[in-house]
Amino acid sequence: MKRNPEYWRGEPKMSRVVLRHFQESQTLRLMIEKGDLDIANNMAVSDINALA
C-alpha cells in the first residue's frame, strides 16, 4: 500500500506498508530477529518463547 496524499484526514505519516503472508512460524521468528518484520501473528508458542 502506498501513501495517499489526498486522504481526508490528512497525509499519512508512513510512505508505504507492505503486507506479506507466511505460513511457517519459524520463518516469522527469524525475520523478526533480523529486523525484517515489525508485526507477526499466528506464531507457535515455542517461537514466541524463543524471542523472549
Distance bins in CASP14 RR format, pairs under 12 A and 6 or more apart:
PFRMAT RR
TARGET T0000
AUTHOR 0000-0000-0000
RMODE 2
METHOD distances of the structure
MODEL  1
1 7 0 0 0 0 0 1 0 0 0 0 0
1 12 0 0 0 0 1 0 0 0 0 0 0
1 14 0 0 0 0 1 0 0 0 0 0 0
1 15 0 0 0 0 1 0 0 0 0 0 0
1 16 1 0 0 1 0 0 0 0 0 0 0
1 17 1 0 1 0 0 0 0 0 0 0 0
1 18 1 0 0 1 0 0 0 0 0 0 0
1 19 1 0 0 1 0 0 0 0 0 0 0
2 11 0 0 0 0 0 1 0 0 0 0 0
2 12 0 0 0 0 1 0 0 0 0 0 0
2 14 0 0 0 0 1 0 0 0 0 0 0
2 15 1 0 0 1 0 0 0 0 0 0 0
2 16 1 0 1 0 0 0 0 0 0 0 0
2 17 0 0 0 0 1 0 0 0 0 0 0
2 18 0 0 0 0 0 1 0 0 0 0 0
3 10 0 0 0 0 0 1 0 0 0 0 0
3 11 1 0 0 1 0 0 0 0 0 0 0
3 12 1 0 1 0 0 0 0 0 0 0 0
3 13 0 0 0 0 1 0 0 0 0 0 0
3 14 1 0 0 1 0 0 0 0 0 0 0
3 15 1 0 1 0 0 0 0 0 0 0 0
3 16 1 0 0 1 0 0 0 0 0 0 0
3 17 0 0 0 0 1 0 0 0 0 0 0
4 10 0 0 0 0 1 0 0 0 0 0 0
4 11 1 0 0 1 0 0 0 0 0 0 0
4 12 1 0 0 1 0 0 0 0 0 0 0
4 14 0 0 0 0 0 1 0 0 0 0 0
4 15 0 0 0 0 0 1 0 0 0 0 0
4 16 0 0 0 0 0 1 0 0 0 0 0
4 17 0 0 0 0 0 1 0 0 0 0 0
5 11 1 0 1 0 0 0 0 0 0 0 0
5 12 0 0 0 0 1 0 0 0 0 0 0
5 13 0 0 0 0 0 1 0 0 0 0 0
5 15 0 0 0 0 0 1 0 0 0 0 0
6 12 0 0 0 0 0 1 0 0 0 0 0
7 13 0 0 0 0 0 1 0 0 0 0 0
7 14 0 0 0 0 0 1 0 0 0 0 0
14 38 0 0 0 0 0 1 0 0 0 0 0
17 38 0 0 0 0 1 0 0 0 0 0 0
17 39 0 0 0 0 0 1 0 0 0 0 0
18 31 0 0 0 0 0 1 0 0 0 0 0
18 36 0 0 0 0 0 1 0 0 0 0 0
18 37 0 0 0 0 1 0 0 0 0 0 0
18 38 0 0 0 0 0 1 0 0 0 0 0
18 39 0 0 0 0 0 1 0 0 0 0 0
19 37 0 0 0 0 0 1 0 0 0 0 0
19 38 0 0 0 0 0 1 0 0 0 0 0
19 39 0 0 0 0 1 0 0 0 0 0 0
19 40 0 0 0 0 0 1 0 0 0 0 0
19 41 0 0 0 0 0 1 0 0 0 0 0
20 27 0 0 0 0 0 1 0 0 0 0 0
20 28 0 0 0 0 1 0 0 0 0 0 0
20 31 0 0 0 0 1 0 0 0 0 0 0
20 36 0 0 0 0 1 0 0 0 0 0 0
20 37 0 0 0 0 1 0 0 0 0 0 0
20 38 0 0 0 0 0 1 0 0 0 0 0
20 39 0 0 0 0 0 1 0 0 0 0 0
20 40 0 0 0 0 1 0 0 0 0 0 0
20 41 0 0 0 0 0 1 0 0 0 0 0
21 27 0 0 0 0 0 1 0 0 0 0 0
21 28 0 0 0 0 0 1 0 0 0 0 0
21 40 0 0 0 0 0 1 0 0 0 0 0
21 41 0 0 0 0 0 1 0 0 0 0 0
21 42 0 0 0 0 0 1 0 0 0 0 0
22 28 1 0 1 0 0 0 0 0 0 0 0
22 29 0 0 0 0 0 1 0 0 0 0 0
22 30 0 0 0 0 0 1 0 0 0 0 0
22 31 1 0 0 1 0 0 0 0 0 0 0
22 32 0 0 0 0 0 1 0 0 0 0 0
22 36 0 0 0 0 0 1 0 0 0 0 0
22 37 0 0 0 0 1 0 0 0 0 0 0
22 39 0 0 0 0 0 1 0 0 0 0 0
22 40 1 0 0 1 0 0 0 0 0 0 0
22 41 0 0 0 0 0 1 0 0 0 0 0
22 42 0 0 0 0 1 0 0 0 0 0 0
22 43 0 0 0 0 1 0 0 0 0 0 0
22 47 0 0 0 0 0 1 0 0 0 0 0
23 40 0 0 0 0 0 1 0 0 0 0 0
23 42 0 0 0 0 1 0 0 0 0 0 0
23 43 0 0 0 0 0 1 0 0 0 0 0
23 44 0 0 0 0 0 1 0 0 0 0 0
24 30 0 0 0 0 1 0 0 0 0 0 0
24 31 0 0 0 0 0 1 0 0 0 0 0
24 40 0 0 0 0 0 1 0 0 0 0 0
24 42 0 0 0 0 0 1 0 0 0 0 0
24 43 0 0 0 0 1 0 0 0 0 0 0
24 44 0 0 0 0 1 0 0 0 0 0 0
24 47 0 0 0 0 1 0 0 0 0 0 0
25 31 0 0 0 0 0 1 0 0 0 0 0
25 32 0 0 0 0 0 1 0 0 0 0 0
25 40 0 0 0 0 1 0 0 0 0 0 0
25 41 0 0 0 0 0 1 0 0 0 0 0
25 42 1 0 0 1 0 0 0 0 0 0 0
25 43 1 0 1 0 0 0 0 0 0 0 0
25 44 1 0 1 0 0 0 0 0 0 0 0
25 45 0 0 0 0 1 0 0 0 0 0 0
25 46 1 0 0 1 0 0 0 0 0 0 0
25 47 1 0 1 0 0 0 0 0 0 0 0
25 48 0 0 0 0 1 0 0 0 0 0 0
25 49 0 0 0 0 0 1 0 0 0 0 0
25 50 0 0 0 0 1 0 0 0 0 0 0
25 51 0 0 0 0 0 1 0 0 0 0 0
26 32 0 0 0 0 0 1 0 0 0 0 0
26 33 0 0 0 0 0 1 0 0 0 0 0
26 40 0 0 0 0 0 1 0 0 0 0 0
26 43 0 0 0 0 1 0 0 0 0 0 0
26 44 1 0 0 1 0 0 0 0 0 0 0
26 46 0 0 0 0 1 0 0 0 0 0 0
26 47 1 0 0 1 0 0 0 0 0 0 0
26 48 0 0 0 0 0 1 0 0 0 0 0
26 50 0 0 0 0 1 0 0 0 0 0 0
26 51 0 0 0 0 0 1 0 0 0 0 0
27 33 0 0 0 0 0 1 0 0 0 0 0
27 34 0 0 0 0 0 1 0 0 0 0 0
27 36 0 0 0 0 0 1 0 0 0 0 0
27 37 0 0 0 0 1 0 0 0 0 0 0
27 40 0 0 0 0 1 0 0 0 0 0 0
27 42 0 0 0 0 0 1 0 0 0 0 0
27 43 0 0 0 0 1 0 0 0 0 0 0
27 44 0 0 0 0 0 1 0 0 0 0 0
27 47 0 0 0 0 1 0 0 0 0 0 0
28 34 0 0 0 0 0 1 0 0 0 0 0
28 35 0 0 0 0 0 1 0 0 0 0 0
28 36 0 0 0 0 1 0 0 0 0 0 0
28 37 1 0 0 1 0 0 0 0 0 0 0
28 38 0 0 0 0 0 1 0 0 0 0 0
28 39 0 0 0 0 1 0 0 0 0 0 0
28 40 1 0 1 0 0 0 0 0 0 0 0
28 41 0 0 0 0 1 0 0 0 0 0 0
28 42 0 0 0 0 1 0 0 0 0 0 0
28 43 1 0 1 0 0 0 0 0 0 0 0
28 44 0 0 0 0 1 0 0 0 0 0 0
28 47 1 0 0 1 0 0 0 0 0 0 0
28 48 0 0 0 0 1 0 0 0 0 0 0
28 50 0 0 0 0 0 1 0 0 0 0 0
28 51 0 0 0 0 1 0 0 0 0 0 0
29 35 0 0 0 0 0 1 0 0 0 0 0
29 36 0 0 0 0 0 1 0 0 0 0 0
29 37 0 0 0 0 1 0 0 0 0 0 0
29 40 1 0 0 1 0 0 0 0 0 0 0
29 42 0 0 0 0 0 1 0 0 0 0 0
29 43 1 0 0 1 0 0 0 0 0 0 0
29 44 0 0 0 0 1 0 0 0 0 0 0
29 45 0 0 0 0 0 1 0 0 0 0 0
29 46 0 0 0 0 1 0 0 0 0 0 0
29 47 1 0 1 0 0 0 0 0 0 0 0
29 48 1 0 0 1 0 0 0 0 0 0 0
29 49 0 0 0 0 1 0 0 0 0 0 0
29 50 1 0 0 1 0 0 0 0 0 0 0
29 51 1 0 0 1 0 0 0 0 0 0 0
29 52 0 0 0 0 0 1 0 0 0 0 0
30 36 0 0 0 0 1 0 0 0 0 0 0
30 37 0 0 0 0 1 0 0 0 0 0 0
30 40 0 0 0 0 0 1 0 0 0 0 0
30 43 0 0 0 0 0 1 0 0 0 0 0
30 47 0 0 0 0 1 0 0 0 0 0 0
30 50 0 0 0 0 1 0 0 0 0 0 0
30 51 0 0 0 0 0 1 0 0 0 0 0
31 37 1 0 1 0 0 0 0 0 0 0 0
31 38 0 0 0 0 1 0 0 0 0 0 0
31 39 0 0 0 0 0 1 0 0 0 0 0
31 40 1 0 0 1 0 0 0 0 0 0 0
31 43 0 0 0 0 0 1 0 0 0 0 0
31 47 0 0 0 0 0 1 0 0 0 0 0
31 51 0 0 0 0 0 1 0 0 0 0 0
32 38 0 0 0 0 1 0 0 0 0 0 0
32 39 0 0 0 0 1 0 0 0 0 0 0
32 40 1 0 1 0 0 0 0 0 0 0 0
32 41 0 0 0 0 0 1 0 0 0 0 0
32 43 0 0 0 0 1 0 0 0 0 0 0
32 47 0 0 0 0 1 0 0 0 0 0 0
32 48 0 0 0 0 1 0 0 0 0 0 0
32 50 0 0 0 0 1 0 0 0 0 0 0
32 51 1 0 0 1 0 0 0 0 0 0 0
32 52 0 0 0 0 0 1 0 0 0 0 0
33 40 0 0 0 0 0 1 0 0 0 0 0
33 47 0 0 0 0 1 0 0 0 0 0 0
33 50 0 0 0 0 1 0 0 0 0 0 0
33 51 1 0 0 1 0 0 0 0 0 0 0
33 52 0 0 0 0 0 1 0 0 0 0 0
34 51 0 0 0 0 0 1 0 0 0 0 0
35 51 0 0 0 0 0 1 0 0 0 0 0
37 43 0 0 0 0 0 1 0 0 0 0 0
37 51 0 0 0 0 0 1 0 0 0 0 0
40 47 0 0 0 0 1 0 0 0 0 0 0
40 48 0 0 0 0 1 0 0 0 0 0 0
40 51 0 0 0 0 1 0 0 0 0 0 0
41 47 0 0 0 0 0 1 0 0 0 0 0
41 48 0 0 0 0 0 1 0 0 0 0 0
42 48 0 0 0 0 0 1 0 0 0 0 0
43 49 0 0 0 0 1 0 0 0 0 0 0
43 50 0 0 0 0 1 0 0 0 0 0 0
43 51 0 0 0 0 1 0 0 0 0 0 0
44 50 0 0 0 0 1 0 0 0 0 0 0
44 51 0 0 0 0 0 1 0 0 0 0 0
45 51 0 0 0 0 0 1 0 0 0 0 0
45 52 0 0 0 0 0 1 0 0 0 0 0
46 52 0 0 0 0 0 1 0 0 0 0 0
END
